[in-house]
Amino acid sequence: MTENNINSIAETEAGYGELFAVLIRRRFWLLSVLFIVLAAATAKALTDKPTYKSSMQLLVESNYQGKKDSKTDNQFADSNVEIYSYFK
């Protein structure tokens, strides 16, 4: 590329200052479009029924079966382990 081509390309490109000036001049258009889209999205979100419904059920059950035979006496390595069951 020659120096003339580089200068002509640099002169035709808009800088950040020019781009910012265009956005400032068109700020009312941009804000009006933003508020129209925001109002439409809010109205749609408030009027539509929910698509998904979530529910959860927690099964609370002890895995401890109790001592059925004498072989389970040494089930735990620590003899201080105690198992409490609040739901009987």
C-alpha positions as CSV (number, residue, x, y, z in Angstrom):
1,M,0.0,0.0,0.0
2,T,1.2,3.5,-0.7
3,E,1.1,6.3,1.7
4,N,-1.8,7.9,-0.2
5,N,-4.0,4.8,0.3
6,I,-3.2,4.7,4.0
7,N,-4.1,8.3,4.5
8,S,-7.3,8.0,2.5
9,I,-8.4,5.0,4.5
10,A,-7.7,6.7,7.8
11,E,-9.7,9.8,6.7
12,T,-12.8,7.8,5.8
13,E,-13.0,5.8,9.0
14,A,-15.1,7.3,11.7
15,G,-13.4,7.6,15.1
16,Y,-14.9,7.1,18.5
17,G,-15.6,10.8,18.9
18,E,-17.6,10.9,15.7
19,L,-19.5,7.8,16.6
20,F,-20.3,9.1,20.1
21,A,-21.5,12.4,18.6
22,V,-23.9,10.5,16.3
23,L,-25.2,8.5,19.2
24,I,-25.8,11.7,21.3
25,R,-27.7,13.3,18.4
26,R,-29.9,10.2,18.1
27,R,-30.3,9.7,21.8
28,F,-34.1,10.4,21.7
29,W,-34.5,7.7,19.0
30,L,-32.4,5.2,21.0
31,L,-34.2,5.9,24.3
32,S,-37.7,5.7,22.7
33,V,-36.9,2.3,21.1
34,L,-35.5,1.1,24.4
35,F,-38.6,2.1,26.3
36,I,-41.0,0.7,23.7
37,V,-39.2,-2.7,23.7
38,L,-39.0,-2.6,27.5
39,A,-42.7,-1.9,27.9
40,A,-43.6,-4.6,25.4
41,A,-41.5,-7.2,27.2
42,T,-42.9,-6.2,30.6
43,A,-46.5,-6.5,29.3
44,K,-45.8,-9.9,27.7
45,A,-44.1,-11.1,30.9
46,L,-47.0,-10.0,33.1
47,T,-49.8,-11.4,30.9
48,D,-48.3,-14.8,29.9
49,K,-48.9,-17.8,32.1
50,P,-45.8,-19.5,33.4
51,T,-44.6,-22.2,31.1
52,Y,-42.8,-24.4,33.7
53,K,-43.9,-25.3,37.2
54,S,-41.4,-26.7,39.7
55,S,-42.1,-28.8,42.7
56,M,-40.0,-30.8,45.0
57,Q,-40.7,-33.7,47.4
58,L,-38.1,-34.6,50.0
59,L,-38.1,-38.2,51.2
60,V,-36.9,-38.4,54.8
61,E,-36.1,-41.9,55.7
62,S,-33.4,-43.5,57.8
63,N,-31.0,-45.9,56.1
64,Y,-30.3,-47.5,59.5
65,Q,-32.1,-50.8,59.7
66,G,-31.2,-51.6,63.4
67,K,-29.4,-54.6,64.8
68,K,-30.8,-57.7,63.2
69,D,-28.1,-60.1,64.3
70,S,-25.0,-60.1,66.4
71,K,-22.8,-59.7,63.3
72,T,-23.7,-56.0,63.0
73,D,-22.2,-55.2,66.5
74,N,-18.9,-54.2,64.8
75,Q,-20.6,-52.4,62.0
76,F,-18.9,-49.1,62.9
77,A,-15.2,-48.7,63.5
78,D,-15.9,-46.1,66.3
79,S,-17.9,-47.5,69.2
80,N,-19.1,-43.9,70.1
81,V,-21.2,-43.6,67.0
82,E,-24.9,-43.0,67.9
83,I,-27.7,-42.9,65.4
84,Y,-30.8,-40.9,66.3
85,S,-34.1,-41.3,64.6
86,Y,-36.6,-38.5,65.1
87,F,-39.3,-40.1,62.9
88,K,-40.6,-43.5,64.0
